[in-house]
Amino acid sequence: MRQVVAALVLVSFLVGAAGPGSHAEYVGGTSAGIDPRTEGTLITNGQLCLSFRVKQGEVRIPFDRINLIEYGQKADRRLLEAILISPIFLLAKKRTHFLTVGYTDDSGQQQAMVFRISRSDIRSVLVSLEARTGRKVQYQDDEARKAGKG
């Protein structure tokens, strides 16, 4: 029982740490209302739905319709920095963090949205989505698993 209470306190702390939302970029998916590369705020601590707020409006996905939460990374060498500054940058990797949210829309069709999220926000977003949806995050590989849980 103490472990359950401790876990709930930890989740509440992490959800609260996310603040009013996390900066995110919509990379792509099936949402016709948002153009790829649109930046906005991903709000995961709402009571009923996940929200993505952009200048043009807001997309809301009820937590009970979310059926997939997937996290992955893409690691690239810092080629431009190596050319412009120093070859030592070839040793460093730049990691980009991606969140895929799968859900069913009002007509029962499967939809998906892919977001790029900052490294500092990804853990709180994943924990919040797991808590709100009751679904476990699926990791694309072991590197993503380490980063998402570490």
C-alpha positions in Angstrom: 0.0 0.0 0.0 2.8 2.4 0.8 4.4 1.7 -2.6 1.1 2.6 -4.3 0.8 5.9 -2.4 4.5 6.7 -3.0 4.0 6.0 -6.8 0.9 8.3 -6.9 2.8 11.1 -5.1 5.6 10.7 -7.5 3.3 10.8 -10.5 1.5 13.9 -9.1 4.8 15.6 -8.6 6.0 14.8 -12.1 2.7 15.8 -13.7 2.8 19.1 -11.8 6.4 19.6 -12.8 5.3 19.7 -16.4 3.5 23.0 -15.6 0.9 24.4 -18.0 2.3 22.4 -20.9 5.4 21.3 -22.8 6.7 22.9 -26.0 6.2 20.5 -28.9 6.3 20.5 -32.6 3.8 18.5 -34.7 5.9 16.5 -37.0 3.1 14.7 -38.9 0.3 12.3 -38.7 -3.3 12.0 -39.8 -4.6 15.3 -38.4 -5.8 17.4 -41.3 -6.2 20.6 -39.3 -2.5 21.0 -38.5 0.4 21.5 -40.9 3.6 19.6 -40.2 6.3 21.6 -38.4 3.7 23.5 -36.5 4.9 24.5 -33.0 2.6 24.6 -30.0 2.0 23.5 -26.4 1.2 19.9 -25.5 -0.9 19.8 -22.4 -1.0 16.4 -20.7 -2.3 17.3 -17.3 -5.9 18.0 -18.2 -8.7 16.0 -16.6 -10.3 14.6 -19.7 -8.1 15.1 -22.7 -4.7 15.6 -24.2 -4.5 19.1 -25.8 -2.2 20.5 -28.4 -2.6 24.3 -28.6 -1.3 26.2 -31.6 -2.0 29.7 -32.9 -4.8 28.4 -35.2 -6.6 26.7 -32.4 -6.5 23.5 -30.4 -6.7 19.8 -31.0 -8.1 17.7 -28.1 -7.9 14.0 -27.8 -9.9 12.3 -24.9 -7.6 10.2 -22.8 -10.0 7.2 -23.0 -9.6 7.2 -26.9 -5.8 7.0 -26.8 -4.7 3.5 -27.7 -1.0 4.0 -28.4 1.8 5.9 -26.7 5.1 5.4 -28.4 8.5 7.0 -27.7 11.5 7.0 -29.9 14.7 8.9 -30.6 16.8 9.8 -33.6 20.5 10.3 -33.1 22.4 12.4 -35.6 26.0 13.3 -35.7 26.6 17.1 -35.4 28.0 17.5 -38.9 27.3 21.2 -39.3 29.0 22.0 -36.1 32.0 19.8 -37.0 32.4 21.6 -40.3 32.0 25.1 -38.9 33.5 24.9 -35.4 35.6 21.8 -34.8 35.9 18.1 -35.9 35.5 17.1 -32.2 31.7 17.6 -32.7 31.7 14.4 -34.8 32.0 12.5 -31.5 28.9 14.0 -30.1 25.4 13.0 -31.1 22.3 15.2 -31.2 19.2 13.3 -30.0 15.7 14.2 -31.1 12.8 12.9 -29.0 9.6 11.8 -30.7 6.2 11.0 -29.2 3.5 9.2 -31.2 -0.1 9.2 -30.0 -2.5 6.8 -31.6 -6.3 7.3 -31.0 -9.7 6.7 -32.4 -11.6 9.7 -33.6 -15.4 10.5 -33.3 -16.2 8.2 -36.3 -14.2 5.3 -34.9 -11.3 5.7 -37.4 -7.7 5.2 -36.2 -5.7 8.4 -36.2 -2.1 9.3 -35.1 -0.1 12.4 -34.3 3.7 12.5 -34.0 5.3 15.2 -31.9 8.9 16.3 -31.4 9.4 17.1 -27.7 12.4 18.6 -25.9 14.6 16.4 -23.9 13.8 18.2 -20.7 10.0 17.6 -21.1 9.8 14.1 -22.4 9.9 12.1 -19.1 7.1 14.2 -17.5 5.0 13.9 -20.7 5.4 10.1 -20.8 4.6 9.7 -17.1 1.6 11.9 -17.4 0.2 10.1 -20.4 0.7 6.7 -18.8 -1.1 7.9 -15.6 -4.0 9.5 -17.5 -4.6 6.8 -20.1 -3.7 3.7 -18.2 -1.6 2.5 -21.1 2.1 1.7 -21.0 4.5 3.6 -23.2 5.9 1.5 -26.1 9.6 2.2 -26.7 11.1 1.9 -30.2 14.4 0.6 -29.0 16.6 0.1 -25.9 18.1 3.6 -26.2 14.6 5.1 -26.1 13.7 2.9 -23.1 16.8 4.1 -21.2 16.0 7.8 -21.9 12.3 7.5 -21.2 12.7 5.8 -17.9 16.2 7.0 -16.8 
